[in-house]
Amino acid sequence: MHAAVPLSTLLDARQIWRGRAPAVPIGDQPTGWRALDAVLPAGGWPEASLSEILLPVDGVGELRLVMPTLARLTQGQRHVVIVSPPYASCVAGWRQQGVDMRRVEFVDAGEKDVLWATEQCLRSGSCAAVLAWPHHADDRALRRLQVAAVTGQALAFVFRDRSHLSNASPAALRLELEAPPRPQIWVRKCRGGAVPAQAIPLPRSVH
């Protein structure tokens, strides 16, 4: 019989492969949510691309999801544009989250002009991120926003009803946000990587 060899001896001799947990990739556009960054191929939001965030109803935490990004961009003296949000924004609350409101512009566009205004802001090259809530956006309209994001090297965030989940989308990233009491995020599409099988909890504070 072979003599027993301590496992530590084999490890020290590098005769056994020692597994390691994969490191969280560090991207240029982190979401600010460590668990989400860990499962996204770029380690954060896809650079200069359209991210589509699907909601059961407006106001379920979608701004909390992007607030760390808005704070990071505006503190870096980058400009952010908000196009026709469905509710009045709490400026004091945004400031408490670290957003420099001097770098935030609100555009009040009619429903027919939301997509046009969003596209123009993205193409301008002067915006780090543009957020919009279009009620009607087909594949062609979303593709124009994706191209505009690439042209202007900006982050595009489009918030839509989750009933659109069954429709194809040119967005580089699609997230579905579930409402409280158990807010969590499902990654439904992520260009360049596999879609995670599990939802990601959205805690009350950034981790």
C-alpha positions in Angstrom: 0.0 0.0 0.0 1.1 3.6 -0.6 2.0 5.6 2.4 -0.4 8.5 3.2 1.0 11.9 2.2 -0.2 15.0 3.9 -2.3 17.3 1.7 -0.2 20.2 2.7 2.9 18.5 1.3 1.3 18.1 -2.1 0.1 21.6 -2.1 3.5 23.0 -1.2 5.0 20.9 -4.0 2.4 22.2 -6.4 1.3 18.7 -7.3 -2.4 19.6 -6.7 -4.1 22.5 -8.4 -5.4 25.0 -5.8 -8.7 26.5 -7.0 -9.3 30.2 -6.5 -12.5 32.2 -6.6 -12.5 34.3 -9.8 -11.7 37.9 -9.2 -14.4 40.5 -9.8 -13.6 42.2 -13.1 -12.9 45.9 -12.8 -14.6 47.8 -15.6 -14.5 51.4 -16.6 -18.2 51.9 -15.7 -18.9 50.0 -12.4 -22.5 50.0 -11.4 -21.6 50.6 -7.7 -23.3 47.3 -6.7 -20.6 44.7 -6.1 -22.8 41.7 -6.6 -24.1 43.0 -9.9 -20.6 44.0 -11.1 -19.4 40.5 -10.3 -21.8 38.8 -12.8 -21.5 41.4 -15.7 -18.9 40.6 -18.4 -17.4 44.1 -18.3 -17.5 44.3 -14.5 -20.1 47.0 -14.8 -22.3 48.8 -17.3 -21.3 48.1 -20.9 -19.2 51.1 -22.1 -20.9 53.4 -24.6 -23.9 51.2 -24.9 -27.6 51.0 -24.3 -28.8 49.4 -21.1 -32.5 48.5 -20.9 -34.0 48.3 -17.4 -37.4 46.6 -17.3 -39.8 47.4 -14.5 -43.1 46.1 -13.1 -44.1 49.7 -12.5 -42.4 53.1 -12.4 -40.8 54.0 -9.1 -39.7 50.6 -7.8 -36.1 51.5 -7.2 -34.8 52.0 -10.7 -33.1 55.3 -9.7 -31.5 53.7 -6.7 -30.0 51.2 -9.1 -28.2 53.9 -11.1 -27.6 56.4 -8.4 -24.1 55.3 -7.6 -23.2 55.7 -11.3 -24.8 59.2 -11.4 -22.8 60.2 -8.3 -19.6 58.9 -9.7 -20.0 60.6 -13.0 -21.1 64.0 -11.7 -18.4 64.0 -9.1 -16.0 63.5 -11.9 -17.4 66.7 -13.5 -19.3 64.7 -16.2 -22.7 65.7 -17.3 -25.9 63.6 -17.0 -29.2 64.3 -18.7 -32.6 63.0 -17.5 -35.3 63.0 -20.2 -38.9 63.3 -19.1 -38.9 61.2 -15.9 -42.4 59.9 -14.9 -42.3 61.6 -11.5 -40.7 64.7 -9.9 -37.1 64.0 -8.8 -36.2 64.6 -5.2 -33.2 66.9 -5.6 -32.3 66.8 -1.9 -32.3 63.0 -2.0 -30.0 62.9 -5.0 -27.6 65.3 -3.2 -27.6 63.0 -0.2 -26.6 60.1 -2.5 -23.6 62.1 -3.7 -24.9 63.5 -7.0 -23.6 66.9 -8.0 -26.8 68.5 -9.3 -24.8 71.2 -11.0 -23.9 68.5 -13.6 -27.5 67.2 -14.0 -29.9 68.5 -16.7 -33.6 67.7 -16.9 -35.2 67.8 -20.3 -39.0 68.0 -20.4 -40.0 66.5 -23.7 -43.4 65.4 -25.0 -44.0 61.7 -25.4 -43.4 62.0 -29.2 -40.1 63.7 -28.6 -38.6 61.6 -25.8 -36.7 59.2 -28.2 -35.5 62.1 -30.4 -34.3 64.1 -27.4 -32.6 61.1 -25.9 -30.8 60.3 -29.2 -29.6 63.9 -29.7 -28.2 64.0 -26.2 -26.4 60.7 -26.7 -24.9 61.8 -30.0 -23.8 65.2 -28.7 -20.6 63.8 -27.1 -21.2 66.1 -24.1 -23.1 63.7 -21.9 -21.6 60.9 -19.8 -25.1 59.3 -19.4 -28.6 59.9 -20.5 -31.7 58.4 -18.8 -35.1 58.1 -20.4 -38.5 56.5 -19.9 -40.1 56.1 -23.4 -43.5 54.6 -23.5 -43.3 53.4 -27.1 -40.0 52.3 -28.5 -39.7 49.6 -31.1 -36.6 47.7 -32.1 -35.6 50.3 -34.7 -35.9 53.1 -32.1 -33.8 51.3 -29.6 -31.2 50.5 -32.2 -30.9 54.2 -33.0 -30.2 54.8 -29.3 -27.6 52.1 -29.2 -25.8 53.6 -32.2 -26.1 57.1 -30.7 -24.5 55.8 -27.4 -21.6 54.5 -29.4 -21.3 57.7 -31.4 -21.3 59.9 -28.3 -19.4 57.5 -26.1 -22.1 57.7 -23.5 -24.1 55.4 -21.2 -27.7 55.1 -22.3 -30.3 54.0 -19.7 -33.9 53.3 -20.9 -36.5 52.3 -18.4 -39.5 50.4 -19.8 -42.3 48.2 -18.7 -41.3 44.5 -18.2 -44.1 43.5 -20.6 -41.5 44.2 -23.3 -39.3 41.4 -22.1 -40.6 39.0 -24.7 -39.5 41.4 -27.5 -36.1 41.3 -29.0 -33.8 44.2 -28.1 -30.5 45.6 -29.5 -29.5 46.7 -26.0 -26.1 45.4 -24.8 -27.6 44.8 -21.3 -31.1 44.0 -20.2 -32.0 44.0 -16.5 -35.4 43.2 -15.0 -36.0 44.8 -11.6 -38.4 43.2 -9.1 -40.4 45.3 -6.7 -40.1 45.3 -2.9 -40.5 43.7 -0.4 -37.7 41.6 -2.0 -36.1 44.0 -4.5 -33.8 42.0 -6.8 -32.3 42.2 -10.3 -32.5 39.6 -13.0 -29.9 39.9 -15.8 -31.9 38.9 -18.9 -29.2 39.7 -21.5 -25.6 40.7 -21.2 -23.5 40.9 -24.3 -20.2 39.1 -24.1 -21.1 36.7 -21.3 -23.5 34.1 -20.0 -26.8 35.2 -18.4 -26.7 34.4 -14.6 -29.2 31.8 -13.5 -29.9 33.5 -10.2 -31.3 36.9 -9.3 -29.1 39.5 -7.6 -30.5 41.1 -4.4 -30.7 44.9 -4.4 -29.8 45.9 -0.9 -30.8 49.2 0.7 -27.2 50.4 0.6 -24.4 50.1 -1.8 -22.0 47.2 -1.4 
